[in-house]
Amino acid sequence: MKRTLYIPAALLVATSAIIVLVSFRQADNTADAPLCHVPAADPDLMIADAKPEPKGCVFKTVYEGEGLDPSFALVTPQNVVRAEQRGLDWLVKAQANDGGFGSGTHARQDIIDPHAVSTDPATTAMVGMALLRMGSTLDKGNYAQQLKKAAEYLLVQVEQSPKGAVNVTQLQGTQIQSKLGANIDVALTAQFLSNLMAKIGEGHGMYLRSKRALNTCVSMIQRSQQADGSVQGDGWAGVLQSSFAASALESAKNQGAEVDDEALDLARNYQKANFDVSSGSVATERAAGVTLYAVSGSTRNSAVEARELNEIVVQAKKEGKVAENAPMNVATLEKAGVSKDKAEKLNTAYQVYEAAKQQAQDERVTSGFGNNGGEEFLSFLQTGESLVIAKDNSWKNWYGQTTGKLVDIQNQDGSWNGHHCITSPVFCTATSLLILSVNNDIEHLLEQGAVKYRN
């Protein structure tokens, strides 16, 4: 059966409880607010009390149509809602006349005025994804026009790229490229296009154009892939470029793009190989020596397969194929009917995910380079999305800890900026908003993790 993905601004999970998710709009600005949004009155994270279900908000999980445990979703605290709105108000003012957003060059990081730098696709894609996650679409929402201009900017960048290119821009030396990799723009643009397509659906006038552009981006990513699964053109923390490229291929495949399965497996395997389960050691040579950058990539790119293993075993237990206390390992998968090769592949991913996620949330690791730069924000984002994609309840602890830190370090003007490496306030603000509002995208992220397995 063909699946259509979409990214709601909020959702309600029911039978016995209503889970109300955040909209970035305040109570006096709710013209486009989804029916499910009710901000929490308490600044602490909380689960909504049981209430009657309004229509239009209930969803089923993609795994056998079962209702999701209501405790999985969280009401967003009011202080986070306020931080989101302040950040969004600042961010949209940074848009340039061409529809893009810029981070500036590595050589001139002292220039922080968003209108004094050139626009670039990587930064524009991050802002576009933040606008989508915060509730705007191409046709509605408070910032629909800004999103439409950003989408047009990115589509033109892709469409004007030379044949055989490995990136969607001729710009060189941007902050994002210098720190993540020379071809990071195409990975983030591909991710934006996948999210956009999921949101607008096949009937939208921009869908086919977006899909053509996404296929172009996929070809670029696959052309730039090296023998070990990484992407050529490493920056200071090139492992993050490769991680986002792998995630982009994964998301593109879910949208029906022309993704080579071997390329996707190779990209995932590169990230998993950065973490040694037996020793707990992390390969940081291409992560600027920073454990956080590498381990967040390992977590993100093992999440889908880790969830697949878990769901296979859970189903096998229901059907009586394996014992209730059967461990998550190769032998159990084989008893469940999975081929040996497939079982070994899933087990590796599961073991990497379970071990890597612990390190990715360890306070000694989350300190990153010692203070926050754009790389730290990106790593936090990868970890949080991984936990949701894997349908892992520990995402709630991550959310509380991470959003609390972000609210505390928000600038007076509503922006965020890095204190090393990627310092751009535009890029850092967009990434911070994606983190704060991750629960707006729960259904979409869960759908990304719902890969139908084959023995």
ABEGO torsion letter per residue (X at the ends): XBBBBBBBABBBBBAABBBBBBBABBAABAAABBAABBBBABABBBBBBBBBBBBGABBBBABGGBBBBAAABBBBBAAAAAAAAAAAAAAAAABBAAGBBBAEBAABAABABAAABBBBAAAAAAAAAAAAAAGBBAABEAAAAAAAAAAAAAAAAAAABBBGBABABABBGBAAAAAAEAAAAAAAAAAAAAAAAAAAEAABAAAAAAAAAAAAAAAAAAAABBAAGBBBGBBABAAAAAAAAAAAAAAAAAAGBBBBAAAAAAAAAAAAAABBAAAGBBBAAAAGGBAAAAAAAAAAAAAAAAAAAAAAAAAAAAAGABBAABBBBAAAAAAAGBBAAAAAAAAAAAAAAAAAAAAAABAAAAAEAGBBBAAAAAAAAAAAAAAAAAGBAAAAAAAAAAAAAAAAABBAAGBBBBABEBABAAAAAAAAAAAAAAAAAAAAAAAAABBBBBX
